[in-house]
Amino acid sequence: MFTLKVSGIGKHYGDALLFKDISFRLNLGDVFAIVGWNGSGKSTLLRIIAGLVRPSAGRIEMFCNGEPIPKESRRQFVGMVAPALSLYDELTGLENMEFFCRVRGVACNRNNCLEIIDGVGLAEHATKICGDYSSGMKQRLKLAQALLHKPPLLLLDEPGCNLDSKGIKVVEGIISKQRQLGVTIIASNEKREADYADKAINLSE
């Protein structure tokens, strides 16, 4: 049982306030949306939750079966998809997946990687150089790498970016399956993506 608790989170850059007093609690099966205009801080809040950006105020807590998860261990519990995530164009899709396994210390063999790649519809492209992928195929591979370790917390920043209708169905399937594993948070200003969620916060307000 995974729980995420966000308490009084705020972020400012110098004198410019991005947001303040953001609080919510999510449990197994929850899908949560962070919405708002461009520049409202959606991606920043997602990166704070992931532990990639330090908040100016407040705290993030994660719990597994009621026990707090130490900060140094949280990376194992988080999977993230974001436009800024880099893939390696000189590697194949499969080699990218194997690289992410090693970087994260994930026990995931080649067959596991191929299974996940197949799940996002890239099976026939697994051994092709990533530099030859279309933007939509790269987005699918980004989704795949986030699922390598079956994270209880899945963070999706504009998950439908560059995807066609089949790719969007892949995202919907991932979100549906994640309800059985943990929590999903989606940052988007697309109504379709926000509608996947049970709860939402609007940073434009």
Wavefront OBJ file of the C-alpha trace (Angstrom):
o trace
v 0.000 0.000 0.000
v 1.557 3.273 -1.174
v 0.661 6.753 0.065
v 1.910 10.152 -1.076
v 1.480 13.169 1.191
v 2.146 16.692 -0.122
v 2.088 19.338 2.620
v 2.242 23.109 2.144
v 4.470 23.011 -0.923
v 5.518 26.382 -2.318
v 8.054 27.498 -4.890
v 9.474 30.888 -5.736
v 12.377 32.098 -7.844
v 13.755 35.241 -6.262
v 10.769 37.518 -5.689
v 8.608 35.687 -8.226
v 6.103 33.345 -6.574
v 5.158 30.341 -8.684
v 2.723 28.688 -6.259
v 2.218 28.226 -2.526
v 0.381 26.109 0.048
v -0.147 23.082 -2.193
v -1.382 20.144 -0.125
v -2.993 16.809 -1.000
v -2.850 13.129 -0.073
v -3.048 10.231 -2.533
v -3.463 6.507 -1.945
v -3.453 3.286 -3.953
v -5.606 3.607 -7.075
v -5.748 7.403 -7.148
v -5.202 9.320 -10.390
v -4.514 13.015 -9.781
v -4.180 15.868 -12.278
v -2.156 19.065 -12.017
v -3.617 21.551 -14.487
v -3.081 25.217 -15.318
v -1.866 27.609 -17.951
v 1.637 27.341 -19.405
v 4.088 28.722 -16.860
v 1.815 28.069 -13.882
v 4.256 25.557 -12.408
v 2.805 22.170 -13.366
v 6.113 20.622 -14.394
v 7.932 22.223 -11.475
v 5.487 20.743 -8.971
v 5.856 17.332 -10.607
v 9.657 17.610 -10.394
v 9.408 18.602 -6.723
v 7.350 15.474 -6.038
v 9.946 13.411 -7.918
v 12.723 14.886 -5.771
v 14.413 16.620 -8.715
v 13.685 20.172 -7.533
v 13.804 21.473 -3.970
v 10.658 23.291 -2.786
v 10.860 26.740 -1.201
v 8.396 25.610 1.466
v 6.591 22.477 2.588
v 7.476 18.802 2.384
v 6.871 15.636 0.402
v 6.338 12.355 2.242
v 5.949 8.837 0.879
v 4.777 5.785 2.783
v 4.780 2.073 2.021
v 2.433 0.016 4.192
v 2.281 2.922 6.626
v 6.060 3.152 7.011
v 7.834 6.328 5.828
v 10.142 5.914 2.833
v 13.532 7.633 3.388
v 14.459 10.318 0.855
v 17.484 8.367 -0.318
v 15.271 5.390 -1.248
v 12.446 7.220 -3.021
v 13.940 6.960 -6.496
v 13.066 3.262 -6.468
v 9.390 4.134 -5.969
v 9.056 6.765 -8.712
v 8.697 6.482 -12.479
v 8.553 9.683 -14.531
v 7.782 10.717 -18.092
v 8.595 14.289 -19.119
v 9.321 16.207 -22.342
v 12.806 17.033 -21.054
v 13.726 13.382 -20.511
v 16.661 12.503 -22.759
v 16.954 9.365 -24.824
v 20.199 8.303 -26.486
v 19.841 8.551 -30.254
v 22.927 6.426 -30.904
v 21.425 3.468 -29.003
v 18.563 1.220 -30.018
v 15.280 1.346 -28.146
v 16.224 -1.851 -26.304
v 19.697 -0.537 -25.451
v 18.128 2.632 -24.061
v 15.946 0.496 -21.791
v 18.920 -1.583 -20.631
v 20.859 1.610 -19.945
v 18.055 2.969 -17.751
v 18.005 -0.339 -15.877
v 21.695 -0.042 -15.035
v 21.467 3.640 -14.061
v 18.585 2.958 -11.678
v 19.947 -0.288 -10.321
v 16.838 -2.102 -11.531
v 16.975 -5.881 -11.811
v 15.461 -6.066 -15.288
v 16.809 -8.437 -17.952
v 16.525 -8.160 -21.718
v 13.317 -10.197 -21.850
v 11.714 -7.900 -19.274
v 12.713 -4.882 -21.350
v 11.323 -6.431 -24.526
v 8.052 -7.225 -22.783
v 7.629 -3.612 -21.670
v 8.610 -2.332 -25.122
v 5.989 -4.630 -26.626
v 3.442 -3.231 -24.170
v 3.840 0.271 -25.612
v 3.650 -0.965 -29.201
v 7.330 -0.779 -30.140
v 8.177 -4.486 -30.415
v 9.107 -4.352 -34.106
v 11.271 -1.271 -33.508
v 13.147 -2.477 -30.408
v 16.436 -3.028 -32.221
v 16.271 0.116 -34.355
v 18.462 3.118 -33.570
v 16.504 5.594 -31.467
v 17.706 8.470 -33.639
v 15.548 7.012 -36.420
v 12.425 6.987 -34.234
v 9.586 9.414 -34.889
v 8.645 11.824 -32.090
v 5.681 9.605 -31.224
v 7.854 6.497 -31.006
v 10.258 8.323 -28.714
v 7.360 9.291 -26.473
v 6.300 5.647 -26.290
v 9.856 4.682 -25.309
v 9.804 7.333 -22.581
v 6.633 5.740 -21.260
v 8.303 2.322 -21.364
v 11.357 3.415 -19.357
v 9.126 4.794 -16.609
v 7.561 1.366 -16.147
v 10.782 -0.640 -15.836
v 10.604 -1.071 -12.060
v 6.800 -1.095 -11.677
v 6.863 2.140 -9.655
v 4.118 2.779 -7.085
v 4.250 6.479 -8.043
v 3.962 7.266 -11.748
v 4.480 10.911 -12.775
v 3.321 11.849 -16.274
v 4.156 15.280 -17.660
v 2.123 15.779 -20.861
v 1.985 12.004 -21.494
v 0.133 12.319 -24.804
v 2.762 14.600 -26.343
v 3.347 13.680 -30.027
v 1.149 10.571 -29.790
v -1.427 9.465 -32.334
v -4.726 7.819 -31.384
v -3.054 4.417 -30.885
v -0.428 5.984 -28.656
v -3.100 7.703 -26.596
v -4.732 4.292 -26.059
v -1.360 3.081 -24.731
v -1.343 5.926 -22.191
v -4.890 5.115 -21.143
v -3.936 1.463 -20.648
v -0.917 2.400 -18.532
v -3.004 4.651 -16.301
v -5.641 1.939 -15.904
v -3.056 -0.691 -14.895
v -1.350 1.748 -12.520
v -4.514 1.896 -10.408
v -3.652 -1.617 -9.262
v -0.030 -0.733 -8.459
v -0.155 2.696 -6.847
v -0.690 6.352 -7.679
v -0.596 8.335 -10.933
v -0.112 12.107 -11.209
v -0.628 13.803 -14.574
v 0.559 17.346 -15.329
v -1.235 18.712 -18.367
v -3.313 21.551 -19.752
v -5.102 19.120 -22.082
v -8.673 18.456 -20.928
v -8.548 14.905 -22.257
v -5.577 14.069 -20.060
v -6.988 15.864 -17.021
v -10.185 13.844 -17.414
v -8.275 10.631 -16.663
v -8.013 11.834 -13.067
v -10.382 11.440 -10.109
v -9.040 14.591 -8.451
v -7.265 17.707 -9.692
v -5.608 20.935 -8.647
v -5.563 24.032 -10.865
v -2.388 26.092 -10.421
v -3.859 28.931 -12.488
v -6.220 29.592 -9.601
l 1 2 3 4 5 6 7 8 9 10 11 12 13 14 15 16 17 18 19 20 21 22 23 24 25 26 27 28 29 30 31 32 33 34 35 36 37 38 39 40 41 42 43 44 45 46 47 48 49 50 51 52 53 54 55 56 57 58 59 60 61 62 63 64 65 66 67 68 69 70 71 72 73 74 75 76 77 78 79 80 81 82 83 84 85 86 87 88 89 90 91 92 93 94 95 96 97 98 99 100 101 102 103 104 105 106 107 108 109 110 111 112 113 114 115 116 117 118 119 120 121 122 123 124 125 126 127 128 129 130 131 132 133 134 135 136 137 138 139 140 141 142 143 144 145 146 147 148 149 150 151 152 153 154 155 156 157 158 159 160 161 162 163 164 165 166 167 168 169 170 171 172 173 174 175 176 177 178 179 180 181 182 183 184 185 186 187 188 189 190 191 192 193 194 195 196 197 198 199 200 201 202 203 204 205
